[in-house]
């Protein structure tokens, strides 16, 4: 495998208004910051008088973790670097790409 892939969104109205959310991802003991590999998780989209939770795809190269490409190991997502943010995150479609 070459990439860790997942989709994520912030949930409105639970999230801190207009604030992107970053996270640390730990795999097999090595931690990388999401924003250093791709981007932060954006605040939900404001469309006129409506706000939409839009899932966004994130692709993180396994080489950033320095783990064997054939055995990625355990994964941990850590949102604590956002301080006292009230962000609520939905994630799905977690997987690995070759």
C-alpha positions, 0 to 999 in steps of 0.5 A, a space after each residue: 500500500 502507498 496511501 492512507 485514505 479517508 473522508 471527513 467533515 465537520 458537523 454543523 452546528 456543533 463545530 466552532 464557527 468558521 474554524 478549520 480543524 487539524 489532527 495528528 495521525 499516528 501509525 505504528 508509533 510515528 505521528 504526522 500532522 494532517 495539514 502537513 500532508 494534505 489540508 485541514 478539515 474545513 468548516 461546513 459550507 455556507 450556501 446562502 441561508 443553509 450550511 452543508 456538511 460536505 465530506 472531503 477526501 484526504 490522501 496521506 502517503 504512507 511514506 510520511 509515516 516511514 512504515 513498511 508499505 505492506 504492513 501499515 499497522 494500527 492508526 490513531 486520529 488525535 484532535 486534541 491539538 485544536 485546544 478547546 474546539 467544539 468541533 465534531 468530526 464525521 469520518 468514513 471510507 477509511 482504507 489503503 490505496 496501492 
